[in-house]
Amino acid sequence: MNAQLAMSIKREGAKSAFQRVRPGIYALSRAAGIPDAETARPPRPAVADAEAIESAYTGKGGEHAVTAELLFRGFNASIMSVDTGMDIVATRADRLFNVQVKTSNLNKFATYVFDIRVTSFERHNSSATFYVFVLRDEERRDFVIVPFFELAKKIHERAIRTVNDGTRYRVNIKVRDGRVTIGTRDHDISYYLNNWSVLL
């Protein structure tokens, strides 16, 4: 191989695809127009935008984020191995909390959109049930912690509507001018923004 590389350089001169670096060591010749290993590397893909990330990853990331927040606040919190409608079970001071986590990225309409299965919502009709909506955008992550009874009230007030032939509740949350609204501007839920004391 050494002889063949040496012959290439001797015959082709500057046009050779190779250059002698030191005795017995050869490299590709930049002068011949062959890119080096750095420039030959394909361009790195752009960082995937929020909408391109699969929902399963986003959902699981939200569950871990909420679990961390609960742990930091002294809750013994754990993600359920099997999701039957509750994502996290937490305890504190002999109280049990069932936590359903919904995570959404900010869409082009400046809205966070979440779906809740009607059957799951009705099955966990309890004062121990809380919904945590994780609001994600490029700059920050916020949490809206809503007790079951408050969500049921918003469904009754039609701030939350059914979709998919009545099988899911569609929750639209907007953050504007320091206010958090659900459904329409008339339904202000700013009190629940990052207010973990709701659980206490």
DRENMI-728680 format. One record per residue (C-alpha): residue number from 0; x, y, z. Coordinates in nm, 4 decimals. Each point is the difference from the previous one (the first is absolute). Layout:
% DRENMI-728680
> n,px,py,pz
> NUM,X,Y,Z
...
***
This chain:
% DRENMI-728680
> n,px,py,pz
> 0,0.0000,0.0000,0.0000
> 1,0.2885,0.2323,0.0875
> 2,0.1506,-0.0508,-0.3457
> 3,-0.3301,0.0664,-0.1776
> 4,-0.0563,0.3251,0.1860
> 5,0.3570,0.1109,-0.0689
> 6,-0.0434,-0.0786,-0.3739
> 7,-0.3254,0.1975,-0.0130
> 8,0.1712,0.3059,0.1427
> 9,0.3008,-0.0429,-0.2352
> 10,-0.2123,-0.0434,-0.3187
> 11,-0.2794,0.2491,0.0681
> 12,0.1857,0.2599,0.2016
> 13,-0.2332,0.2705,0.1350
> 14,-0.3005,-0.1730,-0.1607
> 15,0.0494,-0.3119,0.2109
> 16,-0.2746,-0.0766,0.2468
> 17,0.2678,-0.0652,0.2613
> 18,0.2806,0.1855,0.1717
> 19,0.2948,-0.1252,0.2023
> 20,-0.0137,0.1338,0.3555
> 21,0.3123,-0.1746,0.1304
> 22,0.1800,-0.3242,-0.0782
> 23,-0.2544,-0.2786,-0.0296
> 24,-0.2939,0.2362,0.0793
> 25,-0.2343,0.1283,-0.2723
> 26,-0.3128,0.2130,0.0012
> 27,-0.2624,0.1124,-0.2478
> 28,0.1113,0.3051,-0.1924
> 29,-0.2071,0.3157,0.0506
> 30,0.1671,0.1468,-0.3048
> 31,-0.1638,-0.2688,-0.2121
> 32,-0.3415,0.1273,0.1081
> 33,-0.0855,-0.2971,0.2189
> 34,-0.1641,0.1158,0.3211
> 35,0.1582,-0.0963,0.3259
> 36,-0.1841,-0.2037,0.2576
> 37,-0.1500,0.3108,0.1647
> 38,-0.1437,0.1534,-0.3148
> 39,-0.1021,-0.3370,-0.1416
> 40,-0.2232,-0.0638,0.2996
> 41,-0.3671,0.0488,-0.0874
> 42,-0.1560,0.3092,0.1534
> 43,-0.1550,-0.0460,0.3417
> 44,-0.3753,-0.0158,-0.0113
> 45,-0.1779,0.3011,0.1365
> 46,-0.1171,-0.0318,0.3556
> 47,-0.3455,-0.1539,-0.0208
> 48,-0.2661,0.2577,0.0668
> 49,-0.2596,-0.0624,0.2689
> 50,-0.2671,-0.1254,-0.2385
> 51,0.2339,-0.2530,-0.1619
> 52,0.0689,-0.1831,0.3257
> 53,-0.2236,-0.3019,0.0404
> 54,-0.2810,0.0505,0.2478
> 55,0.1077,-0.3047,0.2016
> 56,0.3323,0.1681,0.0798
> 57,-0.1659,0.3315,0.0804
> 58,-0.2559,-0.1687,0.2239
> 59,0.2573,-0.2024,0.1887
> 60,0.2220,0.3063,0.0383
> 61,-0.2937,0.1855,0.1534
> 62,-0.0610,-0.2826,0.2470
> 63,0.3621,0.0070,0.1129
> 64,-0.0046,0.3795,0.0310
> 65,-0.3110,-0.0110,0.2202
> 66,0.1421,-0.2851,0.2083
> 67,0.3145,0.2044,0.0596
> 68,-0.2035,0.3040,0.1079
> 69,-0.1946,-0.2148,0.2455
> 70,0.3148,-0.1568,0.1427
> 71,0.1596,0.3419,0.0478
> 72,-0.3076,0.0963,0.2030
> 73,0.0142,-0.2987,0.2323
> 74,-0.2482,-0.2330,-0.1704
> 75,0.0813,-0.3679,-0.0327
> 76,-0.0852,-0.0170,-0.3693
> 77,0.0321,-0.2803,-0.2518
> 78,-0.0918,-0.0462,-0.3654
> 79,-0.2416,-0.2891,-0.0441
> 80,0.1398,-0.3057,-0.1791
> 81,-0.3315,-0.0495,-0.1790
> 82,-0.2000,0.3064,-0.1022
> 83,-0.3681,-0.0658,0.0625
> 84,-0.0947,0.3663,0.0165
> 85,0.2312,0.1201,0.2757
> 86,0.3610,0.0781,-0.0840
> 87,0.1384,0.0710,0.3471
> 88,-0.0931,-0.1089,0.3499
> 89,0.1292,0.2199,0.2795
> 90,-0.0306,0.0074,0.3775
> 91,0.0715,0.2642,0.2578
> 92,-0.1018,0.0236,0.3651
> 93,-0.2175,-0.3120,-0.0303
> 94,-0.1898,0.1408,-0.2987
> 95,-0.0188,-0.1741,-0.3368
> 96,0.0052,0.1955,-0.3264
> 97,-0.0852,-0.1325,-0.3453
> 98,0.1655,0.2142,-0.2649
> 99,-0.0796,-0.0017,-0.3704
> 100,0.2641,0.1813,-0.2079
> 101,-0.0706,0.1587,-0.3365
> 102,0.2830,0.1647,-0.1927
> 103,-0.0289,0.2310,-0.2998
> 104,0.2295,0.2143,-0.2082
> 105,-0.1103,0.3503,-0.0934
> 106,-0.1618,-0.0165,-0.3444
> 107,-0.0087,0.2575,-0.2809
> 108,-0.3209,0.1439,0.1432
> 109,0.1784,0.0778,0.3293
> 110,-0.2110,-0.2653,0.1712
> 111,0.0774,-0.3131,0.1995
> 112,-0.2352,-0.2839,-0.0969
> 113,-0.0689,-0.3087,0.2115
> 114,-0.2372,-0.2944,-0.0381
> 115,-0.1475,-0.2001,0.2871
> 116,-0.1881,-0.3262,-0.0535
> 117,-0.3541,0.0377,0.1300
> 118,-0.0047,-0.3534,0.1428
> 119,0.3250,0.0611,0.1884
> 120,-0.1249,0.3313,0.1367
> 121,-0.3237,-0.1516,0.1258
> 122,0.1745,-0.3043,0.1498
> 123,0.2234,0.2155,0.2215
> 124,-0.2715,0.2260,0.1375
> 125,0.1620,0.0762,0.3359
> 126,0.1159,0.2889,0.2159
> 127,0.3405,-0.1727,0.0061
> 128,0.0354,0.0380,-0.3784
> 129,0.1960,0.2884,-0.1496
> 130,0.0862,0.0883,-0.3572
> 131,0.3362,0.1609,-0.0707
> 132,0.0241,0.1680,-0.3401
> 133,0.3601,0.0511,-0.1064
> 134,0.0391,0.3040,-0.2266
> 135,0.3151,-0.0128,-0.2118
> 136,0.1473,0.2586,-0.2317
> 137,0.3517,0.0868,-0.1164
> 138,0.0815,0.2116,0.3031
> 139,-0.1686,-0.1566,0.3018
> 140,-0.2186,-0.2672,0.1523
> 141,-0.3000,0.0746,0.2208
> 142,-0.2453,-0.2158,0.1904
> 143,-0.3722,0.0534,0.0449
> 144,-0.1153,-0.2130,0.2938
> 145,-0.3784,-0.0457,-0.0076
> 146,-0.2122,-0.2021,0.2461
> 147,-0.2484,-0.2432,-0.1491
> 148,-0.3022,0.1972,0.1241
> 149,0.1228,0.3186,-0.1721
> 150,0.0460,-0.1806,-0.3295
> 151,-0.3463,-0.1544,0.0335
> 152,-0.1388,0.3498,0.0588
> 153,0.1641,0.1294,-0.3194
> 154,-0.1484,-0.2921,-0.1934
> 155,-0.3446,0.0869,0.1400
> 156,0.0543,0.3656,-0.0988
> 157,0.0951,-0.1180,-0.3504
> 158,0.3436,0.1578,0.0189
> 159,0.1144,-0.3527,-0.0840
> 160,-0.1751,-0.1722,-0.2905
> 161,-0.0181,-0.3593,-0.1175
> 162,0.1635,-0.1125,-0.3259
> 163,0.0422,-0.3296,-0.1875
> 164,-0.3708,-0.0880,0.0177
> 165,-0.0153,0.0804,0.3686
> 166,0.2835,-0.2315,0.1028
> 167,0.2465,0.2717,0.1031
> 168,0.0007,0.3341,0.1750
> 169,0.2001,0.2667,-0.1815
> 170,0.1780,0.2415,0.2353
> 171,0.1359,0.3231,-0.1526
> 172,0.2207,0.2109,0.2262
> 173,0.1362,0.3430,-0.0882
> 174,0.2446,0.2253,0.1835
> 175,-0.0477,0.3657,-0.0885
> 176,0.0972,0.3185,0.1809
> 177,0.0711,-0.1885,0.3205
> 178,-0.3368,-0.1773,-0.0062
> 179,-0.0607,-0.3705,-0.0514
> 180,-0.3337,-0.0889,-0.1566
> 181,-0.1669,-0.3271,-0.0851
> 182,-0.2346,-0.0213,-0.2965
> 183,-0.0818,0.3709,-0.0267
> 184,0.1263,0.3228,0.1545
> 185,-0.2938,-0.0086,0.2413
> 186,0.1392,-0.3055,0.1801
> 187,0.3029,0.1212,0.1936
> 188,0.2058,-0.2708,0.1720
> 189,0.3064,0.2130,0.0789
> 190,-0.0260,-0.1054,0.3648
> 191,0.1137,-0.3507,-0.0944
> 192,0.3125,0.1061,-0.1942
> 193,0.3041,-0.1533,0.1749
> 194,-0.2039,-0.0103,0.3214
> 195,0.1071,-0.3298,0.1544
> 196,-0.1652,0.0971,0.3270
> 197,-0.3263,-0.1121,-0.1634
> 198,0.1080,-0.3504,0.0958
> 199,0.0397,0.0841,0.3683
***
